[in-house]
Amino acid sequence: MIDAGSAALVDAYRLEESRLRSQELSRRHAFLAALLDGRGKDSVVAQEAATVLGLPTCGPMLCVVAPVENPTDEPLRSPRDTLAADGFVSSWHVRPSDIVGLVALADRSPADALDTLRPAVAGRVGASPVITTLGQVGEAYTLARTAARTLRTPGVAFLDDHLPEALLVGSPELTGRLAQVAFGDLLRLPDHERETLLTTLGAVIDHSGSPTRAAQQLYCHRNTVIYRLQRIESVTGRSMSNARDRLLFTLGLLTVRRRDTKDTAHRP
């Protein structure tokens, strides 16, 4: 009878513990949803959310988002424990479409937090700019999700480091037109010639317009780079000496590279 009573007591304890954990998790999800909806601007909601989530009501924070493409995806693995090992306080929540985290920075930099998080990253992860109140979580979530979309492979993207790409993914209806306006007939050249010219253009842009440094990267003669640039300008009708044309070339290259990566990913 004593053994049976003890077993029943243990079972009841475990059941109650499980119920309380489930209740606490539901509260956390409810307050996260409230913050994502922008209700953290209400000081009462912000205070209650901070208490439930274990976060400060104000101070520098990051919103981190890892989109979940399908039910088997695990873009982040134990992010809370990974950050806690280096002294970061964070709160994480798994949702059907993504994993969302709020990371308190205290006196640390965003780079410190994201460097600490990297070992937990197994998919595309985006981080918002620094926010200072829980009332900003809704906007930060949107920006962090956009940052994640700028990545073509697993990694961490801090939005402020990927703003040109963010502008492109935020306006998908314009990207195709951007590439066409930037490059025109160059996109219709034979594959090998087109790829050679685009690679050369990218190297020149990366080296501030220097044919000499671009040639060193490409392992070819400086005159070869100059000839290819002349060919690019002839086919596109644009000039590297024109600031607006250089901007179009830069954004056009980002667009073409993203499109080529998608095509490769979907190729059987």
C-alpha positions, 0 to 999 in steps of 0.5 A: 500500500505504501509503494502504491501510494508513493507511485500514485503521488509521484505520478500526480506530481509529474502530471501537475509539473507537466501541466504547469510547464504547458501553462507557462509555455502557453503564457510565453507564446501569448506574450510573444504574440502580443509583442509581435502584434505591437502591443508592447507599446503598452507599458503594462503589457511590456512589463508583464511580457518582460516578467514572463519572458525573463527579459528587461523591459528596456535596453539594447536587444536583438530580434532574431528570426529563423524561417522554417521552410518545412516541418523537418527543418531545424535552422537553430539548435539550442540557441538559448543554451548556446547564448547563455554559455557566454552570458547572454539572456534570451527567450526563444519560441518555436512557431509553425513558420519560424523560430523567434528569439529576443536577445538582451545585449546589456553592454555587449555588441550585436556582433558579439551576440551573433558570433556566439550564436553561430555554432547553433545555426544550421539554416538561414537566420536573420537579426534585426537592428538593435531595439531598446524597448519591447514596443519595437519588437513587431517592427524588429521581427519584420526586419529580422525576417527580411534579413534572413531572406537575404541569405542564399545559404545557411548563416546569420545576417545582421540587417544593417550589413545586408541592406542592398540585398534587403531592398531587393528581396523586399521588392521582388516585382522589381528585381527582374526588371532591375537586371534587365535595365542594368545589363540589357543585351548582355544577359542574352550573350552565350552563357560562357561570355556572359558569365565571364563579363559578369565575373569581371564586372564584379571583381572590378566593382569589389576593387573600387574600379581598379582593373589592376587589382581586379586582374590580380583576383582573376589571374589575368592581364590588366589589359584583358580586364580593360577589354572586358569592361569596354565590351560590357559598356558597349553591350549595355550602353552604360559606363563605369565612370557614371555613378548611377550606372555603377549603382545599377551594375552593383544591384543588377549583379546582386539580382542575377547572382540570387536568381542563378542560385535559386535556379541551381537549387531547383535544378534536378 
